[in-house]
């Protein structure tokens, strides 16, 4: 038994009348499991977050110890690839050595460099007491 499937060409379909299509708002395009209040829409801009971290570390360099403790814990648990751990540790230890290295470290944190995103996505600054802001994107 053979089955024939009719061929339908795109040219057979009528062109849509874009003037009659309803205007949809952004939230109407969301997946049903998401809402406008989903945390992904309220998450702080990454560049803003890194500027806040840099300002805090510049004012409280002793809090680099929190980042080093996180790196030690992650390395002992074997939960993260060791590459970012070693790179962060090297940068932090260098920053603790001199003002020049600290300035270079702060500049690295605030730089909107696409190449640093893989490293920054493994941020050791979890638990650093950043001040709470009311604005979703403080400067």
N, C-alpha and C positions, 0 to 999 in steps of 0.2 A: 504494500500500500504506500503510495506516495502522497506527500502533503505539499501543497503549494502555498507559499506565503505571498500575499499580495505586496507588490513594491509600491511604496509611497514616497514620492519625492517632496522635498521641502517646497519646491515651486508649486506643488498642488495645494498647499495650505494658503489660506488668505493672509495677507499682511495684517498684523495687529493694528488697531486704531489706537495709537498711543494717547490721543487726546481724551479717549473715553476710559482709559485704565484708571482705577482708583489710586489716589496718592496714599502711599503707606508711610507711616511714621517708623522711625528707627526700631522701636521696641516691637513692632509687629513682625519684624524679620528675625527675631530671636528664636532660638530653638525652644521648644516647649518647656524644657527643664531649666531654662534661664529666665531671669527677670531683670528689670531695670535696676533693682536693688542688689543684684549679684555682686559679690566682692570684687570681681574682675573689673567692674566699671567704677568702683570706688577706690581701687588701689592707687597709691601715690605714684606719680610719674617717677621713673627710675632715676633720671638726672636730678630731680629735686631731692629724692631720697639720698643719693650719693653726696650731694652738696650738704645736706643736713648731717650726714655721718662725718664728712670732712670737717665741718665747723665744730662738731662735738669733739672729735679727736684732737683738733688743733687746740681747743680750750682745755681738754682733759686727756693729755697723752698717756696718763696712767691707765686709762681704760683700754689701751692696746693689750693689756694683760688678759682681759676678757676674751679678746679675739684669739690670743695665743692658747688660752685654756680650751677654747672650742676646738682649735686645730689639733691640740694634743688628744682630746677626747675622741674626735672623729678618726684620727689616725689609729688610736688604740682599738677602736671598735671595728676598723676596717670597712667602714660604711661608705667612704668616698674614695674616688680614685686619688692616689697619692700626689699626682702632678700638681693640681691646684693647691693642695695643702702645703707642699714644699715651696711653691712660688709665693703664696701669701706669707708663710713664715719668714722667708728670705726678705721680702719687702718690709715686713713689720720690724724685724730685728735690725735691718739697716736704718729704718726710720728712728729707732730708739738710740742709734749711735751718735747722730749729729743733727744740727739744725738744717743743714743742706739736704741731708737724706729725708728728714721730716718734711721739708718743703716739697721735695720731689714726690714723696708719698701722697701728700695732700693734693698736689697737682694731678697725680694719677687718679685719685679718687673722684675728682670733680670733672675730669676730662670726658667729654661725650664721645669717646673713641669706640667705634664698633668692634675693633679687634680685641678690646678688653672685656667685652660682654661675657664670653665663656668663663673667664676667671671671676668676674664680678657676680655671675650667677651662682657661684659657690662662696658667697660672702661669709666670712667668719665673724661678722659683727652682730650676730644674733645675741640678744641679751644686753647690748650696750644701751644704757639708759638715755635714749634720745628724748628731747622735750616733745610733749604732745602739742600738735597744732590743730587749730579749728578749721583752717583752710585746707581743701584737698590738694592744692598745689602751691605751697608757700615758696616764695623766691629765695 
